């Protein structure tokens, strides 16, 4: 059994569409969706390229999860008030 992690652009009802696309594949046992970081973890016996192809065929933008995606989600969730731009004069 293998776990495949994907970055899928999801807004609104895309989670339902994603689950419908993956339900058609044989060998998938569990799908975990984290909407806030747009991360999907698929566990089962299906080949990783078939999983990606099924999601893209459903009209969703997807790619394999990488460490760069992890860093981007951390920076996106950081509050910008803590960056120290309050005392900067531009003129």
N, C-alpha and C positions, 0 to 999 in steps of 0.2 A: 504494500500500500504506500502511496506517495502523496505528499501535500504540495500543491502548486499554489504559489502566491502571485496574485495579479493586481495591477493598478487599473481600475476601471472608473472612467468618468461617470459619476452618477449624480443626478439631480431629480428630485421629485419621485416619480413612480418607476424609475429605472431599476430599483431593486427587484420589483416584481417581474419585470421583463428579463432581468438577469437570471433569476431562479427558473423561469420558464424555459429559457435557452438551455440551461444546464440540465434540466430534468429530462431532456430528450436523449442525453448521452448515457450509454450503459457504463456501469462500473463506478459511478460517483456515489459516495456514501454520505458525505457531509459537506455543506456549503456554509461558510461563516462570512458575513458581510459587515465591514466596519465603514459606515457611510461617511463619518467625519474625516477619516484619512483616505477614503476611496480605495480601501484594500479589501480584496476578496481572497479567502483561503479555501481551496477546493481539495478535499481528501477523497481518495479512491484509487481505482485501478486504471482510469482512463489516461491516455497519453497527453502530455502537457500541450503539445501543438494542437491536438483535437479540441481541447478545452478552449484554448485561445481562439481557434477558428469558429467554434460554436458561438462564442460571445460576440465576436465581430460580425458574424452572419446575422445576429439579432439586432444589429444596428448600433451597438455600443462601442465606444473607443476603448481599447484595452491593450495592455502590454504586460510583460512579465515584471514582477516587483523586483526592484534593485535597492541597494543601500543608498543610492542617490535619492530615491523616492522617500526613503525613511527620513533623511536629513531635511528634505523639502517640507515634509509634513510637520516636522518639529518646528522649523522656522515659521511656517504659516500659522501655527497655533500659538506662537509666542506673542505676548502683548507688546505693542509698539510703544507704550508709555514708559517702559523700562529701559529704552535705548538711550536716553539722555539728550534728546533734542530740544529740551525745554529752554535752555539758556544759550541758544545759538542765534547770532545776529547775521543776517544775510546781506546787509547793506553797510 
